[in-house]
Amino acid sequence: MNKTFLKNIWITILILPSLVILIAVVVYPFGYNFILSLSNISLTHIRDWKIIGFDQYIKVFTTVTQPNIYVIFFKTILWTITNLFFHVVIGVSLALVLNQKDIFGKAIFRTILILPWAVPQLIVALTWRGMFNYEYGVINAMLTQVMGLPPVEWLKGESTAFLSAIITNVWLGFPFMMIIALGALQSIPRDMYEAADIDGANWYHRFRYITVPLLKPVMIPAITLGTIWTFNNLNIVWLISNGGEPQDSTHILVSFVYKAAFNFYRYGYAAALSVIIFLILLLFSLSFMKKTRTAENVY
Amino acid sequence: MKNKFIKYLRLTFSYLFLILFCAISIYPVLQVVNISLRPANRLLTTSLEIFPQNATFENYIKLFTEQPFLIWIGNSSFISLVVTLTGVVLASTAGYAFSRYEFIGKKISLLSLLVTQMFPPTMLLLPMYIMLVKLGLLNSYMGIMILYTATALPFCIWQMKGYYDTVPFSLEEAAMIDGCNYFQSFYKIILPIASPALVITALFSFMSSWTEYIVAAQVLQNTELWTLPLGLKSFESNFGTEWGLYGAASVIIMVPVIILFLVLSKWLISGLTLGSVKG
């Protein structure tokens, strides 16, 4: 009796501080955000706001915004898929190459390849913004001086500005996938490959029947997390496009919400859109996890 | 003979691939260093040299003498240290409870922690911002430290829990038999074993608050309270970026982070993957 009592006190001491803080600064604001999304709060109604129902949600879907909310949604999907595709392909390829046993200088290569992850995102964004500069940027200098091509107005064009943001984000994101894949590859025992060699397997067989199945359970949580992070990555889009330039055409959903909230003070609208983004991600994660888990059971 | 040829071909392509991506990874970093060392009359140049001609430290001197850069460093260090310390203490204890004990609401709490990862950044920022306005905590460190801790904590708890899960239960049992109480067996036996995870948790908490811009831009509007990222961003504008100051400030902000990151990268692999395999 005394012992279980002691144990319960111990568990309470461990968990209570985090619980109190998380309720105060995560759960409560989450609920508050939901209430705000049902209200008419804005800069003019910051103290005397009242609940008005689902009007803000209806506004999200029906108000004609500049740019159109459905276009932004499509761009967000395009942004997420393109980024994730390159992160995984580049990251896993580098990990596979690094994991060959006769490569020298692995530690040095790995250290240099992690650099993009180590550089703060703010500095990444501002530096690439400088590199994309029309007159003085290095990228145009390379295009004109090394390849003899005409310079590109990277940050002024609608599609090139978006492309600039994607290139920047691909650059900073591949090391995460590389590190995860490398960790998984290192945990595959070498004798598995040797046994496969004895059985006469070629490189494709080894890759298809040993590497891929053992890489998959580690990569799937990483890809889920990566998708959520990329979908919600406000920093790069916001800073590369300097808040959506040119003419608010470079937005993904989160940068659009940020602008609605903090540049246009449409708090209720922003709160509603935040809830919608959250629900999209929740649905995606649930279905993705479910699908991949059933896929695992089939194996 | 043919096998040897294929081997050399494979190695050549492997090294070329690695060197190409190393160049891509390192170039923007060198670019920042390059800009920070340029003399004032060569800030805007289209030359492709890696090291500037007539390299000089005048940008760094200007940064410390003509700008309140030391104040920003002080502000950022204070905020980052408090957030890191709080984060590590809370995540290491809560993560331990989630890994070792059964209690009411454990499953739902763990799930909720995962779900917070799906919050868009505005989901907490907007209500917290309005709450801070009402409480009069805008332009205070209290507000921003709470926000930083709140956003980092769920991931850190999961990370710690994942690591504790790989440490066998029998260790505590043995310690208890030897006369340790709950606290002692956690503090003396398990925490030292979990140090790689602690280090990674500390690194992430530190990095996120040391380099965060978007939240700080809304909460800290008073220039005296500015953190390093706000100061850095103030050198950049549409009409004329102070490239020299920007470069020097960037180098000073990123060097400690990069060094920490690279030194700890050995643990990064074990800490992260163990966490995610279990997660």
Interface residues (C-beta under 8 A of the other chain):
Chain A: L6 K7 W10 I11 I13 L14 I15 P17 S18 L19 I21 L22 V25 V26 V27 P29 F30 Y32 N33 L36 I41 I46 I90 S93 L94 V97 L98 Q100 D102 I103 F109 R110 T111 I112 L113 I114 L115 P116 W117 A118 V119 P120 Q121 L122 I123 V124 L126 T127 W128 R129 G130 M131 E135 Y136 V138 N140 A141 M142 Q145 V146 W171 P175 I179 I180 L182 G183 A184 Q186 S187 P217 V218 P221 A222 L225 I228 N232 L234 N235 W238 L239 N242 L253 V254 V257 Y258 A261 F262 Y267 A270 A271 S274 V275 I277 F278 L281 L282 S285
Chain B: K7 R10 L11 S14 Y15 F17 L18 F21 C22 I24 S25 I26 P28 V29 Q31 V32 I35 L44 T45 T46 S47 L48 V89 L90 A91 T93 A94 Y96 A97 F98 Y101 F103 S109 S112 L113 V115 T116 Q117 M118 F119 P120 P121 T122 M123 L124 L125 L126 P127 M128 Y129 I130 M131 V133 I146 L147 T149 A150 L153 P154 I157 Y182 F183 M207 W210 T211 Y213 I214 Q218 P229 L232 K233 E236 N238 T241 W243 Y246 S250 I253 M254 V257 I258 F261 L262 S265 L268 I269 S270 L272 T273 S276 V277 G279
